[in-house]
């Protein structure tokens, strides 16, 4: 038990985690074969629990992480788990347990399992945390698998797990899964882009270090003691996507190099922003603190001009914002913001797409594609797939607003329903209780959620 640090949990929570630890250890030591790496199988649930603790998860989630494979790999049943640990933990474990259907192929079982997992997110987003912690440890040890298994798992990551990590804002997990999967699927491209990053690091680190030192000195002069000032470089997968798939030049990339500044609190974030922008001209400033992203990401971003040919992204946040940006939205935040919006496309597609493969394809497209942000009149930041229209915006803000929409304005100007929202615009939806969805609105809708709701109201089959 020494490998798990649970001292920050209450005595009651420690007791729950310890019970889960010893229960899972007994079951796996008795019934489960060693991992392909040769290690005892129980090292995996422990690693998952460690990841969950690092993510700031509650005791229930950590315990479910320890138990996450006991139904799948031992004689334990969901009913027994419910008796021992209660329905909440049993349901979490069941939600990440592989579907058992003997009349289906391995690929079909994988697709059905992934669909089951995604649907479970609608009830409890902690399912995502457990599955991502599980997948992260498995991919870190993927070298023990056959090449065929590595490729299958890497493709599944891009279809399911990376989009989910992106949706909940778990950037560190998202980036690590991207780069491990990229290395498996396209080793030559991975190596090439890693070499580009190494060149960028060597060429620009001296200049970046000068900027960091200048910022640090001026922060301290103004009595702001930065907790961390860290350089971040673009990842191999991101640079590949941007250069190969979007035909950009390397110096055009806005996230090529960034400086992350962690200060004590939100007030110091704004003070630090003022100091940075006094030192360097800012091309663009984005305030994600006063207007957080839909997944509750908060930070200040300033794109500064260091020289004629070199710009730098500066990110400023406090420790709680940093934790959220690293490991994703907390369960409390998820409930507070009505986090179902992050996964509303799942809710719609579940009833209407019979084929598991098509279901996952549609999910991936809307989860992981390019996004556009817009604001409501009260300053709430919203995010939809690129190309979304005003009809989609109405339904995203609230389904009832979409159903009773009569017109919409963008930055104070009335626009047609089919208008495609641009980054940073303010959208106001006008409604009437006498208005209901129309065929024309259906034609102007672009997202699966909006189309499905309108079709449902119009009593049309999908």
N, C-alpha and C positions, 0 to 999 in steps of 0.2 A: 504493500500500500504506500510505501515511501515515494513511489514514482509519481503520485498524484498530490499536488499541493492544494489542499482544501481549507487552509487555515482562515481564509477570508469569509468562509461561509459560517452561518450560525450553528450552534451545537445541534439543533434539530435537523438542519440541512446536512450537516456532516454525517449524522447518524443515517439519514436516508441514502446518501452517496455510498457510505461504507457497506450498508446492506446490499445495495446494487452491485458493488464491487465484488463482494464475497460470493453472492449468488451467481453472478456471471462467471467468475473464476471457477467455481465448482462445476458448473455445467460445461464450460468449454474444456476444462482439463479432463473431464470425464468422457465427453462425447465428440469433441472436435479434433480433427487431425492438425498437425503443425502446418503453418503457412508454407508456401512454396520456397520462401527464403530460408526455411529450416527453423525459424523461431516458433515458440509456442503460440498457438492461435490467440491466446488471451492478450498478447502484446498489442494486437490490433484494437480491440475495444478500449484498452487503456490509452492508446494513442488518440483515438477518437475523443475520449473524455478530456484529454489534455488540450486538444484543439478547441473543444467547447468551452473549457475554462478560460482559455486565452481569448475567446470571443465574448467573454462576459456573460455566459449563459447562466440561467438559474439552476438550482439544485435538481429540479424535476428533469430538465433537459440533459444535464450531465449524467444523471442516473439512467435515463432512457438511452443515452449514448453508450454507456457501459453494457446495457442489456440489448443493444440494437440487433444483435445477430442470434439471440438465444432461441427465438421462435423458428428462424430459418435453419439453424445448424445444430440444434439439440432437440431433446424430447419435450421441451417446455411448450405449452400451449398458451394462446392468448388468455384463456379462462384462468389458467394457473397464475399467469403474470398479473391478471386483474386481482386475484385473491391475495397475492403477495404484496403488490405495489399500488393497487388502485387502478381505476379505469383510465385516468389521464395518462399515466406512464404506459399502460398496456396499449392504448390507442396510438401513442407516438411510436412505439416499437412496431406495431402492426403496419403503420403507414409507410415504414421504410423496409418492410419485409417483402422479399421477392414473391411474385405471383407463382402459384404452383398449378400448372395445367399440363398434364402428362400427354395430352393429345396435340400439343403445339411444339413448334421448333424452338431452338434456343433464341433465335432472333425475335420470334413472335412473343415469347415469354418476356424478353427484355423490353420490348415495346409496351406490352401490357403492364409490366412493372413500373415503367417510367410514367405511363399515364396514371396509374394508381397513385404514385407519389405526387404528381402535379395536382391531381384533384384533392389530395389530402391537404395541400397548402391552403385551400380555401377555408378549412376548419381551424388550422393551427400552423402558423408560419414557422414554428420551432422545428417542424418536420424538415424544412429546408436547411436549418442549421445543422441538424444531426446528419442529414444526407451529405451535405457539403463537407463536414468534418470527416465523415467516412470516406468519401471519394478522394479527398485531398491526401489522406494517409495512404490509400490504395495506390494512387498515382505516384506518390513519392517512392513507392516500393515496386513499381511496375516492371522493373528490369528482371524480376524473377518470373514474369509471365512469358508464355509463348508469344512470338511476334504477332500472330493472328489475334490473340486476346488483347494485346496492347493496342492494335489498330482499332479493333471494335470498341474498346473502352474510350479511346481518344475521340473517335467520331461521335460517340454517345455524349461525351463532354460538351462538344460544340452544339449538339442538338438540344440537350436538356440542362446540364448542370452549370455551364458557363452562363447561359441566359438567366437562370435563376439567381446565380451569384450577382449578376449585373442588376437584376430587378430589385434585389434587397440591398444593393450598395456594398456588397462584400468584396471590395476591390482587390485586396491582397490575395484572397482565394481565387477570384476570377483570373487575375493575371498569372498566378502560378499554374492554374489548370490550363490556361491558354498556352503558355510556353512549354509545359511538359507535353501536351497533346500535339502542338506544332512540331516539336522535336521528333516525336514518334511518327507522325504522318508525312512530314517533309524535312527529313534530316539535313539535306543539302541546303535548302532555303534557310533553315534555322541557323546553320553554321554561318552562312553568308551574312545574314542580318545580325548575328552576334558579333561578327567581325566589324561590321559597320558601327555598332554601338561602342565597341572597344576603341575604334578610331576616334569617334566623337568624344569619348571620355578622355582620351589622351590629348586631343587637340584643344578641348575647351575647358578642362578642369582647372588649369591655372587662372583663367579669366573668371570662371564661376566662383572659385575660392576667394578671389579678390572682392567680388560682389558680396559674398557671404560675410566676409570680415568687415567690410564697410557697413553693411546693414547691422551686424552685431554691435559694432562700436557705437553707432548712432542710436540703436535701441537702448543700450546701457547708459548712454549720456542722458537719455530721457527717462531713466529709472524703470526701464522695462527689461527684466532679466529673462531672455528666451530660454525655454526648457530644452529646445532642440532647434538647430538650423541644419537641415539635411538636404543634400543634392539627390535628385531622382532623375534617372535616365529612362528614355523610352524603352519599351520591352521589345524583344525580337518579333513577337506576333504583331504588335501594334505597328511597328515600322514596316513589316511586310505588307500588312493590310493597306497602309497609307501609300506606300510607294508602288506596290504591284497592282493593287486592286483599284486605287483611286487616282493613279497617275500623277502623284504629286512629286515635287522635288524635295530633297531631304531637308533643306534649310527652310522650307515653307511650313514644316510641321510645327504646330503650336505647342505640342507637348514633348518636343524633342528633349529638352532639359528643363527641369523645374527645381525650384527651391521651396522646401516645406519649412515653415516657421511655426513652432508650437509655443504659445505664450499662455499665461496663467488663466485668463478668462476672456469673455467676449468683448468687454470694454477695451482690454489691452489689444485685442485683434484689430479693432478700428484705429486705435492709436498707432499701432505698428504699420497699418496700411498707409496712414498719413505720412509717416516717416519714410517708408519705402518710396512713395510717390513724390516726395520732396527731393529724394536723392536721384531718382530716375524718372524720365517721362513715361507715363502710362499710356499705352495704345488702347487698352480696354480694361475696365474694372467690372467684375461681376460679384454681387453680394448674395451669396447663398446662405448667409446667417439670418438676415431679416426675412428672406424669402427662400426657404429650404427647398431642395428638390423633392419630388413626390415620395422618394424613399427615405426622406428625412436627412439627407446629406447636407451638412452645413460647413461653409468655409468662405473665406474671401479670396478671390482670384484677381491678380493684377498682372497683365502682360506688359512687361517693362522693356524699354529700349536701352540696351547696354552699349551698343555701338551701331554704326551704320548697317552692319551686316549681321548683327546678333541680337535677338530678342530672347527674353527669358520669362517663364511663367512663375510667379510667386504665389504660393498658397499659404494662407495664414489661418490658423484655427487653434482652439484650446484643447486640452487633453480629452474631454468627453467627445468633442467633435472628431478628434483623431481616431478614437476607438470606434466610433460609428462608421467613419470613412474606411477603416481597415477591415472590420468584421461585419458590417452591415447593420441594418435597423434592429433595434431591440424589440422584444415582444411588447413592452409597454408602449413604445412609440407606434408600433404596428397597429395596436388597438386604438390608440388616440387619433391617428390620422385616418382611420377607416381603411387600413391597408389592403382591404379587398380590392381596391382599385388597381393595385400593382398586378393582380392576377385575374382581373375581371374577364379577360379573354378566355381563361380556362373554364370559368363558369358557363360562358356562352357555348363554347365548342363542345363541352362534355356531352350535352344532350343531342348534338346535331352532327357530329362527325363519327361515323361508325368505325371506320378503319383507324387503328392505332397509329399507323405510319403517317397517314394524312393529318391526323390530330397533332402529332409532334411537329410535323413540318410547318403547319400553320402557327403553332405556338412559337416555334423558333423564329419565324419571320417577324412576328409582332414584338416578341421579347427583345430580340438581339439586333434588330435592324437599326438604322440611323433614326435618331429622335429629333423632335423639334419642341422647344419650350415656349409656352405662352403664359400670360398672366390674366387672372380675373380682375375685375375692377377693384376688389379689396386687397390686391397684391399677392394673392395665392399663386404660386408657381405650379403649372401643370405641364405634363409631358405626354406627347403622343407620337406614334410612328411618323416619320417624315412623309409628307404628302397628305396628311390628314386635313379634312375640311372643317368648316364651321359647324356642320351637322355633327361630325365626330366630337368636336369640342363640347357641344351642348350635352351630349350623352355622357362624356367623361366627367363633366362638372357634376351632373346628377341625372340619373335616368329620367326622372319626372320632368326636369327642365328640357331634356331632349324631346320628350313626348309632346310637350306643349310649346315648342319653339315656333315663333312666327317670323323672326328676322334676327340678324346679328350685326354688330358693328365691330370694326377693327380700328383701334386708335381713334375712336370717336366718329368714324365714317362708316355708314351702312354699306355692307358688301353682300354679294349674292351667296347663297348657301354653299355653292360649289367652290368658293374661294379657298385656296390652300394656305394654311397658316404659315407665317414666316417667323423665324426665331425672334423672341423678345416682344412680340406684339401683345397688346392688351385686347382681350375679346370680351364683349358684353353680349349676352343672350337675352332677347326679349321674348316673353311668353304670354300666352293667353289660355285660360281654362277651356276656351272653345276650340283650341287648335289640337289636332292629332296628327300622327305620322302620315306621310303621303308617299305615293310611288316616286314622286320627284325627289323627295329627301332620300329615299332608298337608293336612287340612282346616283345621288351626290355623296353618299357615305363611302368611306374607304376602309375603315377598320372592321374586323370581324365582329367585334362586340356591337357596334352601332348597327350593322347590317342585320345581325341576328335579332336584336330587340325590335327593330322596325318590322322585320318579317313576321315576328311572333305576333305583334299587334295587328298587322294586316292579315294574319291567319294564312300565311303562305308557307309552303314547305321549303326547307333548305335543301 
